[in-house]
């Protein structure tokens, strides 16, 4: 039996000790020794087995090639960060001037770079603030503005936002009371007007971003709600800061504020293409009240989020935007090239039309035309558990690898992954 210390201190494991830490490497050595005791492994193969069993990273999370055709796939972490945002994370990982004014050597405004970038991106907002996710933005708003009092909201907008979490439960947990108006399919201006009373703090307009209701329906635009008197808070969800022509029914912060909303809440890791965070934009007096409310400290974003968000706002086009605006002709050309190489390797593959979606609770009625590689369905597991993992979608008995969200630089890796999965 190879000695633990002899294996652990072998020069071949030096890089692993530096990357993973001595404790993690020792754990793997012990696991290999256990296999030797059971007779599963020859003692002479202990070092090779240890090297093979070691993870490539200290984190259990693995980089995944998203070939699902869903741009903002919640299970895959929603928005992929830009290279600029990734570089910003590395800068912020160590000591940084997140709350220090280097010129005066005094305490500085936390996250001033990210906040200034957000304010510059939405000039219609008098002030802006950040919290750790979209739900937190809405919770803080309710707690700070309506604790013990009423919020008016349409019944048709009391949505479930995923994983069983529901907007009514979230709001009521802040200590507010909800007063529902209208019906599931129809709410009118009169419904809101009749419900306004001395305990009304604001009118909440929620964009039902993960479903659509069609047929005999009506809802009230922000411009009409703003004329009723109480402030209007618009929860737009997906994080668009300005109108997106490809998604005409998706609300954006600038339009909502120009239409009369006093406050807009949204998520940063959806169509904005940034890290997970909650955006609050609007009236200066309201935003300052939210910023100073005690619970805001518990919802504060960390320096990594601030750095990534600023880089997202100031930097180049995000992967989310690139995927949304991907040219179908280019996608087809890439698919044809990959398919030809796969066929040359003896793999059954076809190029097929594919309908991609935004995902992440955004634009549920919109499909984006594109192209995919169709493979036998039974390759799904092998690809998903390979290195790197490739996640596609199964449709009509086939596995589709939709290229909309696949970085062109990853096409060779995708080809190699399919080759390995069929080997």
C-alpha positions in Angstrom: 0.0 0.0 0.0 1.5 3.4 -1.0 2.0 5.7 2.0 -0.3 8.6 2.2 2.4 11.2 2.7 4.5 9.7 -0.1 1.6 10.0 -2.5 0.5 13.4 -1.3 4.0 14.9 -1.6 4.7 13.5 -5.1 5.8 16.3 -7.4 3.2 15.1 -9.9 0.5 16.3 -7.5 2.1 19.7 -6.8 -0.2 21.6 -9.2 -3.2 19.9 -7.7 -2.1 20.8 -4.2 -1.8 24.5 -5.3 -5.1 24.6 -7.0 -7.3 22.4 -4.9 -5.6 22.5 -1.5 -3.8 19.8 0.4 -6.9 18.6 2.2 -8.9 17.9 -1.0 -5.9 16.1 -2.6 -5.5 14.0 0.6 -9.2 13.0 0.5 -8.7 11.7 -3.1 -5.5 9.8 -2.1 -7.5 8.2 0.7 -10.2 7.2 -1.7 -7.7 5.6 -4.0 -6.1 3.7 -1.1 -9.6 2.4 -0.3 -9.9 1.0 -3.8 -6.5 -0.7 -3.4 -7.6 -2.3 -0.1 -10.7 -3.7 -1.9 -8.6 -5.1 -4.6 -10.1 -2.9 -7.3 -6.8 -1.2 -8.1 -3.1 -2.2 -8.4 -0.9 -0.3 -5.9 1.4 0.6 -8.8 -1.4 2.6 -10.3 -2.1 4.7 -7.2 -0.6 7.9 -8.5 -2.2 7.7 -11.9 -5.6 6.9 -10.3 -5.2 9.9 -8.0 -4.5 12.2 -10.8 -7.5 10.9 -12.8 -9.9 11.2 -9.8 -9.0 14.8 -8.9 -11.5 17.5 -9.9 -10.3 20.2 -12.2 -11.5 23.0 -9.9 -12.2 23.7 -6.2 -15.9 24.4 -7.0 -18.4 21.7 -7.7 -20.1 23.8 -10.3 -19.2 23.0 -13.9 -19.1 25.1 -17.0 -21.9 23.9 -19.3 -22.4 24.5 -23.0 -26.0 25.7 -23.3 -27.4 24.1 -26.5 -31.0 24.2 -25.3 -32.0 27.2 -27.3 -33.2 29.0 -24.1 -31.2 32.2 -23.8 -31.9 32.8 -20.1 -32.1 29.2 -18.7 -32.8 29.5 -15.0 -31.3 26.0 -14.3 -28.1 27.0 -16.1 -27.7 30.3 -14.2 -29.6 32.7 -16.5 -27.4 35.3 -18.2 -23.9 34.4 -19.2 -21.5 37.2 -18.3 -19.5 39.1 -20.8 -15.7 38.8 -20.9 -15.6 42.4 -19.5 -17.7 41.4 -16.5 -15.6 38.3 -15.9 -12.5 40.4 -16.0 -14.2 42.8 -13.5 -14.8 39.8 -11.1 -11.1 39.1 -11.1 -10.3 42.7 -10.2 -12.8 42.8 -7.4 -11.9 39.5 -6.0 -9.0 41.0 -3.9 -8.8 44.2 -1.9 -10.6 46.9 -3.8 -11.8 50.5 -3.3 -15.5 49.4 -3.0 -16.1 51.8 -0.1 -12.9 53.9 -0.1 -12.2 57.2 -1.8 -8.5 56.8 -2.6 -8.0 60.5 -3.3 -9.2 61.7 0.1 -8.7 58.4 2.1 -12.2 58.7 3.4 -15.2 56.4 3.2 -16.6 56.4 -0.3 -20.1 55.7 -1.6 -20.4 51.9 -1.9 -20.8 50.8 -5.5 -20.6 54.3 -6.9 -19.3 53.0 -10.2 -22.2 50.5 -10.8 -24.8 53.0 -9.6 -23.5 55.8 -11.8 -23.4 53.4 -14.8 -27.0 52.3 -14.1 -28.2 55.9 -13.7 -26.4 56.9 -17.0 -28.2 54.0 -18.8 -31.6 55.2 -17.6 -31.6 59.0 -17.5 -35.4 59.0 -16.8 -34.6 57.7 -13.3 -33.8 60.4 -10.7 -32.0 57.9 -8.5 -31.1 54.2 -8.5 -30.4 51.5 -6.0 -29.3 47.9 -6.0 -30.2 44.8 -3.9 -29.4 41.1 -4.3 -32.2 40.0 -6.6 -35.4 41.0 -8.2 -37.6 39.6 -5.5 -35.6 41.5 -2.9 -36.2 44.7 -4.8 -40.0 44.2 -4.6 -39.8 43.0 -0.9 -37.8 46.1 0.1 -40.3 48.4 -1.7 -43.2 46.9 0.1 -41.6 46.8 3.5 -40.3 50.4 3.3 -43.4 52.0 1.7 -46.4 50.0 2.8 -45.7 48.2 6.1 -49.0 47.7 7.9 -50.9 49.4 5.0 -52.3 48.6 1.6 -51.0 47.9 -1.8 -53.4 47.8 -4.8 -52.7 45.0 -7.3 -54.7 43.4 -10.1 -55.8 39.8 -9.5 -54.5 38.9 -12.9 -51.0 40.0 -11.9 -50.5 37.9 -8.7 -48.1 35.5 -10.3 -46.0 32.6 -9.2 -42.4 33.4 -10.0 -40.8 30.0 -9.9 -39.9 27.2 -7.5 -43.2 27.7 -5.7 -42.6 31.3 -4.7 -45.6 33.5 -5.2 -45.8 37.3 -5.4 -48.7 37.6 -2.8 -46.7 35.5 -0.3 -43.6 37.6 -0.8 -45.4 40.9 -0.4 -47.5 39.9 2.6 -44.4 38.6 4.4 -43.1 42.2 4.4 -46.0 43.2 6.6 -48.2 44.8 4.0 -51.8 44.1 3.1 -52.7 43.4 -0.5 -56.0 44.7 -1.9 -56.8 42.8 -5.0 -58.8 44.6 -7.7 -60.5 43.4 -10.9 -60.7 39.8 -12.0 -58.3 37.2 -13.4 -58.8 38.2 -17.0 -60.0 41.8 -16.8 -59.1 44.8 -14.7 -60.1 48.4 -15.4 -59.1 51.8 -14.3 -62.4 52.0 -12.4 -61.4 49.0 -10.4 -58.3 50.7 -9.1 -60.1 54.0 -8.5 -62.8 52.5 -6.5 -60.3 50.7 -4.2 -58.2 53.7 -3.4 -58.5 54.6 0.3 -56.7 56.3 3.2 -54.5 53.2 3.7 -53.4 53.0 0.0 -49.6 53.4 -0.2 -49.0 52.6 -3.9 -50.4 50.8 -6.9 -48.4 47.8 -8.0 -48.2 47.0 -11.7 -46.6 43.5 -12.2 -45.7 42.3 -15.7 -46.8 38.7 -15.9 -43.6 37.7 -17.6 -43.8 33.9 -17.5 -47.3 33.5 -19.1 -49.8 35.1 -21.4 -53.6 35.4 -21.1 -55.4 35.8 -24.4 -59.1 36.3 -25.4 -61.5 38.4 -23.4 -58.9 40.4 -21.4 -58.1 43.9 -20.4 -55.4 45.6 -18.2 -54.6 49.2 -17.3 -51.4 50.9 -18.6 -49.1 52.7 -16.3 -50.0 56.1 -17.8 -53.6 55.7 -16.7 -52.6 54.3 -13.3 -50.3 57.3 -12.7 -53.3 59.7 -13.1 -55.1 58.1 -10.1 -53.0 59.8 -7.4 -51.0 57.1 -5.5 -47.5 56.3 -6.7 -47.2 53.5 -9.2 -44.5 50.8 -8.7 -43.9 48.8 -11.9 -42.2 45.4 -11.5 -41.0 44.8 -15.1 -39.1 41.6 -14.2 -36.8 41.0 -17.2 -34.5 44.0 -16.7 -34.8 45.7 -20.1 -33.6 49.3 -19.6 -34.7 50.6 -23.0 -37.1 49.2 -25.6 -36.1 46.1 -27.5 -37.6 45.9 -31.0 -37.4 42.1 -31.1 -39.6 42.0 -27.9 -42.2 44.7 -28.4 -44.5 43.4 -25.6 -41.7 43.3 -23.0 -41.7 46.3 -20.8 -38.6 48.4 -20.2 -37.5 50.8 -17.4 -37.2 53.9 -19.4 -40.7 53.7 -21.0 -42.3 52.8 -17.6 -40.7 55.8 -15.9 -41.7 58.1 -18.8 -45.2 56.8 -18.6 -45.5 57.9 -15.0 -44.2 55.1 -12.8 -42.6 56.4 -9.6 -40.5 53.4 -9.2 -39.4 50.5 -11.4 -38.0 47.1 -10.1 -36.3 44.5 -12.2 -33.7 41.8 -12.3 -30.1 42.2 -13.5 -29.5 38.7 -14.6 -32.1 38.5 -17.3 -32.3 40.6 -20.5 -29.8 43.1 -19.1 -27.3 40.3 -19.3 -25.6 40.9 -16.0 -25.1 39.3 -12.6 -28.0 38.4 -10.3 -29.2 41.6 -8.6 -32.3 43.6 -8.1 -32.6 47.0 -9.8 -34.6 49.9 -8.3 -35.0 53.0 -10.4 -37.2 56.1 -10.1 -38.2 59.0 -7.9 -35.3 60.3 -5.8 -37.3 60.6 -2.6 -38.6 57.1 -2.8 -35.2 55.5 -3.7 -33.5 57.3 -0.9 -36.1 56.1 1.5 -35.6 52.5 0.3 -31.8 52.9 0.6 -32.0 54.0 4.2 -34.6 51.5 5.3 -33.1 49.1 7.8 -33.7 45.9 5.9 -31.8 47.3 2.9 -28.6 46.4 4.7 -29.6 42.7 4.7 -30.2 42.9 1.0 -27.0 44.6 0.0 -25.0 43.3 -3.0 -21.4 42.3 -2.7 -18.4 43.8 -4.4 -18.3 41.1 -7.1 -21.9 41.9 -8.2 -21.1 45.6 -8.2 -18.0 45.0 -10.4 -19.8 42.7 -12.8 -22.8 44.9 -13.2 -20.7 48.0 -13.9 -18.8 46.2 -16.6 -22.0 44.9 -18.1 -23.5 48.4 -18.3 -20.3 50.1 -19.6 -18.8 47.2 -21.6 -19.3 45.6 -24.9 -22.4 43.7 -26.1 -23.4 41.0 -23.7 -23.7 37.3 -24.6 -27.4 37.6 -23.9 -27.8 40.3 -26.5 -25.7 38.4 -29.0 -27.8 35.3 -28.6 -31.1 37.3 -28.9 -29.9 39.0 -32.1 -28.1 36.0 -33.6 -28.5 35.9 -37.4 -30.4 32.7 -38.4 -28.4 32.4 -41.6 -25.2 32.4 -39.6 -26.6 29.8 -37.2 -27.5 27.6 -40.2 -24.1 27.9 -41.7 -22.5 26.9 -38.3 -24.9 24.0 -38.0 -24.2 22.7 -41.5 -20.4 22.9 -40.9 -20.7 20.9 -37.6 -23.1 18.4 -39.1 -20.8 17.7 -42.1 -17.9 17.1 -39.7 -20.0 14.8 -37.6 -21.2 12.8 -40.6 -17.6 12.4 -41.8 -16.9 10.8 -38.4 -19.7 8.3 -38.9 -22.3 10.0 -36.6 -25.9 10.3 -37.7 -26.7 14.0 -37.7 -29.0 16.4 -39.5 -29.5 20.1 -39.6 -33.1 21.2 -38.6 -35.0 24.4 -38.0 -35.3 25.3 -34.4 -37.4 27.7 -32.4 -35.4 29.3 -29.5 -37.0 31.2 -26.6 -35.9 34.0 -24.3 -36.5 32.0 -21.0 -36.0 33.3 -17.5 -39.6 34.4 -17.3 -39.3 36.8 -20.3 -41.3 37.1 -23.5 -43.2 33.9 -23.1 -45.0 34.3 -26.4 -41.9 35.0 -28.5 -40.0 32.3 -30.5 -36.8 33.1 -32.3 -36.1 31.2 -35.6 -32.8 29.4 -35.7 -31.1 26.1 -36.5 -30.0 23.1 -34.6 -28.1 19.8 -35.1 -30.4 16.8 -34.6 -28.8 13.7 -33.0 -30.2 10.4 -31.7 -32.0 11.1 -28.4 -30.1 8.5 -26.5 -27.0 10.7 -26.6 -28.5 13.2 -24.2 -27.2 11.6 -21.0 -23.7 11.0 -22.3 -23.4 14.6 -23.5 -24.9 16.0 -20.3 -22.5 14.1 -18.1 -19.4 14.6 -20.3 -16.6 17.1 -20.1 -17.6 19.8 -20.8 -21.3 19.0 -20.2 -23.5 19.8 -23.2 -27.2 20.4 -22.5 -29.5 20.2 -25.4 -33.3 19.6 -25.6 -35.2 16.5 -26.7 -38.0 17.0 -29.2 -40.0 14.5 -31.2 -37.6 11.6 -30.3 -34.5 13.5 -31.2 -31.8 15.4 -29.3 -31.5 19.0 -30.7 -28.3 21.0 -30.1 -29.5 24.6 -30.8 -26.6 26.9 -31.6 -28.2 30.2 -30.6 -26.6 30.3 -27.2 -23.4 28.4 -28.1 -20.4 30.7 -28.5 -18.9 30.2 -31.9 -15.6 29.7 -30.2 -17.1 26.6 -28.5 -18.1 24.9 -31.8 -14.9 22.7 -31.8 -15.6 21.7 -28.1 -19.2 20.9 -29.0 -18.0 18.7 -31.9 -15.4 16.9 -29.7 -18.1 16.4 -27.0 -20.4 14.7 -29.5 -17.6 12.6 -30.8 -16.7 11.5 -27.3 -20.3 10.7 -26.4 -20.7 8.4 -29.3 -17.3 6.7 -28.7 
